[in-house]
């Protein structure tokens, strides 16, 4: 009886050791992570290769145009929509410098005729000239902020662009304008070459004007399109 029990105990121990060895071998062969497991079939490997060839990595990409430490020369023209005066053309230029990629300063000078379409009927009614039309000269200094970079689909390609916001102050030189003028607006710079952009901007030019015996704070809308050239200074 003792011999039978000893034999059974030895057989059980040997079977347990065999199971432990099998489990140990299975653990060694089992991959540590699911991603390390081999692909189940050649079909899955083919799909993986096709996806790897078609999918392109995405992420933050380096800009192909840098404004940092560059001088900006702009020639533009557009429309001046007067609050108290008639709408007319406006033309001029600007000189700017970007201290960093996002911040810059700009000085610009424009000219536009200040006219009043109602001046002739008013002159006939009151018997005297109520408004003297003439050329107005607008000088402004702005702080530029470019927080956004965009890509626009135009034609058959992609055009890189920067969205900029600006604000500043200056003076409109005309007898009908009193004191300082203030402006604020936004612009879109589209990079057509490595040194040239097309700029579209719209701004509100606010100033105190006296037109036809009426004096008030006016908001005049200016919309222009122009060509900008970027010149590095080597700083």
DAUR-V273656 format. One record per run of one state. SS is the DSSP state (2 for helix, 1 for strand, 0 for the rest). FROM is the first residue (numbers start at 0). TO is the last residue. If there is no record, write none. Layout:
# DAUR-V273656
ss:SS from:FROM to:TO
ss:SS from:FROM to:TO
This chain:
# DAUR-V273656
ss:0 from:0 to:0
ss:2 from:1 to:28
ss:0 from:29 to:32
ss:2 from:33 to:35
ss:0 from:36 to:40
ss:2 from:41 to:53
ss:0 from:54 to:68
ss:1 from:69 to:80
ss:0 from:81 to:86
ss:1 from:87 to:97
ss:0 from:98 to:101
ss:1 from:102 to:113
ss:0 from:114 to:117
ss:2 from:118 to:125
ss:0 from:126 to:132
ss:1 from:133 to:153
ss:0 from:154 to:155
ss:1 from:156 to:172
ss:0 from:173 to:175
ss:1 from:176 to:190
ss:0 from:191 to:194
ss:1 from:195 to:210
ss:0 from:211 to:212
ss:1 from:213 to:231
ss:0 from:232 to:234
